[in-house]
């Protein structure tokens, strides 16, 4: 198994919130997943 393997994690959020995250992620040139990860790591 590679050293940088991340466990899959399912998250239930509203479509409205997901669209907001996707919008922010696109403006930061990140995927929605990476945007959520970034937000969590910087808090």
C-alpha positions as CSV (number, residue, x, y, z in Angstrom):
1,X,0.0,0.0,0.0
2,X,1.4,3.4,-0.9
3,X,2.5,5.7,1.9
4,X,0.1,8.5,0.9
5,X,-3.0,6.4,0.8
6,X,-6.1,8.1,2.3
7,X,-9.1,6.1,3.5
8,X,-12.3,6.8,1.6
9,X,-14.8,8.8,3.6
10,X,-18.4,9.4,2.8
11,X,-20.0,12.8,3.8
12,X,-23.7,13.6,3.5
13,X,-24.3,17.3,2.8
14,X,-27.0,19.2,1.1
15,X,-26.8,19.8,-2.7
16,X,-26.8,23.5,-2.0
17,X,-23.8,23.3,0.3
18,X,-22.0,21.0,-2.2
19,X,-22.6,23.5,-5.0
20,X,-21.1,26.3,-2.8
21,X,-18.0,24.2,-2.1
22,X,-17.6,23.4,-5.8
23,X,-17.8,27.1,-6.6
24,X,-15.2,28.0,-4.1
25,X,-13.0,25.1,-5.1
26,X,-13.1,26.0,-8.7
27,X,-12.0,29.6,-7.9
28,X,-9.1,28.1,-6.0
29,X,-8.3,25.6,-8.7
30,X,-9.0,22.6,-6.4
31,X,-11.4,19.7,-6.4
32,X,-14.3,19.9,-4.0
33,X,-12.7,17.1,-2.0
34,X,-9.4,19.0,-1.8
35,X,-11.2,22.2,-0.9
36,X,-12.9,20.5,2.1
37,X,-9.6,19.0,3.1
38,X,-7.9,22.4,2.9
39,X,-10.7,24.1,5.0
40,X,-10.4,21.4,7.7
41,X,-6.6,21.6,7.8
42,X,-6.5,25.3,8.1
43,X,-9.1,25.6,11.0
